[in-house]
Amino acid sequence: TGYDHLLFLVALLLRGGRLVSVLKIITAFTVAHSVTLALAVFGLVTIPDRVVEPVIAASIVWVALENLLLRSAPSQRWLVSFLFGLVHGFGFASAIDTLALPRARLALALLGFNLGVEAGQAIVVVFLLPLLLWMRRSMWEPWMMRVASLAVALVGTAWLVQRLFFGWS
């Protein structure tokens, strides 16, 4: 659906830090999922959805728990974003697979799909960053970040249980 990918991005940005850190996180996620998306779409690497989808849900829980348990965001959060972004790319690939596109148009479809994903991501970030900046300046910031991270962790856990025990569709 894409909601899991956006929720992962939100979880990463809840403790994003400075603008440079946020840009590193977003860039790492984009590069990683673009690479594995292309590898999967062209059939160079395949991982079953029954493996990919629970790991995507677990990535959401992981980052939300980092937000809750660590005093500050890890300085290498971009690396977490990159590593889990590799898995998220395989999730995007399964969305393209359902379209059953002809091989002759695969490269163009991949480009269009990836641009659409990036546009969606950019819209979320543009709306989310001012809210996060306001939140960071508030005296309620620790409380708001914890509540938001707890909500993200609960949704991620529900998706993880669903995908592990009841299928991922």
Summary of the structure (lengths in Angstrom):
residues: 169
radius of gyration: 16.2
end to end distance: 9.1
largest distance: 55.6
contacts: 526
relative contact order: 0.19
helix: 81%
strand: 0%
